[in-house]
Amino acid sequence: MTLLPKCTAWDGYAILKMRLLENSDIKVELIELSGNLISKEFFPNQIGDFKHIINTELLKSGIYIVKIQNNTKTYSDKLIVIK
């Protein structure tokens, strides 16, 4: 899993990229460090190069966790938003 950029000071978005070797249902969650769920999205039947754009324009400055689940694994990465 790749999350670009780590810091979204100017762009207003972050790009999540994954390479899926088999058909997977993908769930993407954006969570504040306090544990509050900001957003949850579901993408069924994904395979190959998966790309998802996370809009950070409405987020406050802070550190967030991006949690990605497929059929068998859970991944997470830190997203820092600076305004």
C-alpha positions as CSV (number, residue, x, y, z in Angstrom):
1,M,0.0,0.0,0.0
2,T,1.2,3.5,-0.8
3,L,-0.3,6.7,0.5
4,L,0.9,9.8,-1.3
5,P,1.7,12.5,-0.2
6,K,2.2,11.9,3.5
7,C,1.7,15.6,4.2
8,T,-1.1,17.4,2.3
9,A,-0.1,20.9,3.1
10,W,-1.1,22.5,-0.3
11,D,-2.7,19.9,-2.5
12,G,-6.0,19.2,-0.7
13,Y,-5.9,15.5,-1.4
14,A,-3.9,12.3,-0.8
15,I,-3.7,9.4,-3.2
16,L,-4.0,5.8,-1.9
17,K,-2.5,3.2,-4.2
18,M,-2.5,-0.6,-3.9
19,R,-1.8,-3.5,-6.2
20,L,-4.3,-6.3,-5.7
21,L,-3.2,-9.7,-7.0
22,E,-6.7,-11.3,-6.5
23,N,-10.3,-10.1,-6.5
24,S,-10.9,-8.2,-3.3
25,D,-13.6,-6.1,-1.6
26,I,-11.8,-3.0,-0.2
27,K,-13.0,-0.9,2.7
28,V,-11.2,2.5,3.3
29,E,-11.7,4.3,6.6
30,L,-10.3,7.7,7.7
31,I,-10.0,8.0,11.5
32,E,-8.8,10.8,13.7
33,L,-6.2,9.9,16.3
34,S,-8.9,10.3,19.0
35,G,-10.7,7.4,17.4
36,N,-13.5,9.3,15.7
37,L,-14.4,7.8,12.3
38,I,-14.4,10.6,9.7
39,S,-15.3,8.5,6.6
40,K,-15.8,5.0,5.4
41,E,-16.0,3.8,1.8
42,F,-16.5,0.4,0.2
43,F,-15.2,-0.8,-3.1
44,P,-16.4,-4.3,-4.1
45,N,-14.7,-6.6,-6.6
46,Q,-11.4,-4.8,-7.1
47,I,-8.3,-6.4,-8.8
48,G,-5.1,-5.0,-10.2
49,D,-4.1,-1.4,-9.6
50,F,-6.4,0.2,-7.0
51,K,-6.3,4.0,-6.7
52,H,-8.4,6.1,-4.4
53,I,-8.3,9.9,-3.9
54,I,-8.8,11.1,-0.3
55,N,-10.1,14.7,-0.3
56,T,-8.5,16.6,2.6
57,E,-9.9,20.1,1.9
58,L,-12.5,19.8,4.6
59,L,-10.3,18.2,7.2
60,K,-8.7,20.1,10.1
61,S,-5.0,20.2,10.5
62,G,-3.9,17.1,12.3
63,I,-2.8,13.5,12.1
64,Y,-5.2,10.9,10.8
65,I,-5.1,7.1,10.3
66,V,-6.0,5.6,6.9
67,K,-7.2,2.0,7.4
68,I,-7.6,-0.3,4.4
69,Q,-9.1,-3.7,4.7
70,N,-9.4,-6.3,2.0
71,N,-10.7,-9.9,2.2
72,T,-7.8,-11.2,4.3
73,K,-5.6,-8.3,5.6
74,T,-5.8,-4.9,7.2
75,Y,-3.3,-2.1,6.5
76,S,-2.9,1.3,8.0
77,D,-0.9,4.4,7.4
78,K,-0.6,7.9,8.9
79,L,-1.9,10.9,7.0
80,I,-0.7,14.4,8.2
81,V,-2.8,17.3,7.2
82,I,-1.3,20.8,7.5
83,K,-3.4,23.9,6.6
